[in-house]
Amino acid sequence: MEVTGFFTAIVIGLIIGALGRLVVPGRQSIPIWLTLAIGVLAALLGTLVAGILGVDDTRGIDWIELALQVGFAAIGVSVAAGRYGRRR
């Protein structure tokens, strides 16, 4: 991953975190900073997996990469909501 790809993944990750939270049904009682951090990690992981699968650089919008990122964010938000909810 190039440096520009890394910074793009971070910026997109902020949006991905919010989308991941919207995809998960029900109310998540986790702080917004945790949602954004999960989004950044999910964006980086989704970009890495898309690169491994060879679908990271396509013509137009990278829908498969975006779907991977949102999927990882939804999984991350679900896990965090489950663990964070039990702690309180």
C-alpha positions in Angstrom: 0.0 0.0 0.0 1.3 3.4 -0.9 1.4 6.4 1.4 -1.5 8.0 -0.4 -3.5 4.8 -0.1 -2.8 4.7 3.6 -4.1 8.3 4.2 -7.1 7.7 1.9 -7.9 4.6 3.9 -7.9 6.6 7.1 -10.2 9.3 5.7 -12.5 6.8 4.1 -12.3 4.8 7.4 -14.1 7.6 9.2 -17.0 7.3 6.8 -16.8 3.4 6.8 -17.1 3.4 10.6 -20.4 5.3 10.4 -21.7 3.0 7.6 -20.7 0.0 9.6 -22.7 1.3 12.6 -25.7 1.9 10.3 -25.5 -1.7 8.9 -25.6 -3.3 12.4 -29.2 -3.6 13.6 -30.3 -2.3 17.0 -28.7 0.3 19.2 -25.0 0.2 19.8 -23.9 1.7 23.1 -20.3 2.4 22.1 -18.6 5.8 21.9 -18.3 7.6 18.6 -14.5 7.6 18.8 -14.5 3.8 19.0 -16.8 3.6 16.0 -14.4 5.8 14.0 -11.4 3.9 15.2 -13.1 0.6 14.1 -13.9 2.3 10.7 -10.2 3.2 10.1 -9.1 -0.3 11.0 -11.8 -1.8 8.8 -10.8 0.4 5.9 -7.2 -0.6 6.2 -8.0 -4.3 6.6 -10.5 -4.1 3.7 -7.9 -2.5 1.5 -5.4 -5.1 2.4 -7.8 -8.0 1.7 -8.8 -6.4 -1.6 -5.2 -6.2 -2.6 -4.7 -9.9 -1.7 -7.7 -10.8 -3.8 -6.5 -8.6 -6.7 -9.6 -6.3 -6.7 -8.1 -3.2 -5.1 -7.4 -1.4 -8.4 -10.3 -1.5 -10.8 -11.7 1.0 -13.2 -14.3 3.3 -11.6 -15.5 2.8 -8.1 -14.0 -0.1 -6.2 -17.3 -1.6 -5.1 -15.8 -4.9 -3.9 -13.2 -3.1 -1.8 -15.9 -0.8 -0.3 -18.1 -3.8 0.5 -15.2 -5.5 2.2 -14.5 -2.4 4.3 -18.1 -1.9 5.3 -18.4 -5.6 6.2 -15.3 -5.5 8.4 -16.6 -2.3 10.0 -20.0 -4.0 10.7 -18.3 -7.0 12.3 -16.0 -4.7 14.3 -19.0 -2.6 15.6 -20.9 -5.7 16.5 -18.0 -7.2 18.5 -17.3 -3.9 20.2 -20.9 -3.3 21.1 -21.2 -6.8 22.5 -18.0 -6.4 24.6 -18.6 -2.8 25.6 -22.2 -3.4 26.6 -21.2 -6.3 28.9 -18.5 -4.2 30.6 -21.0 -1.5 31.7 
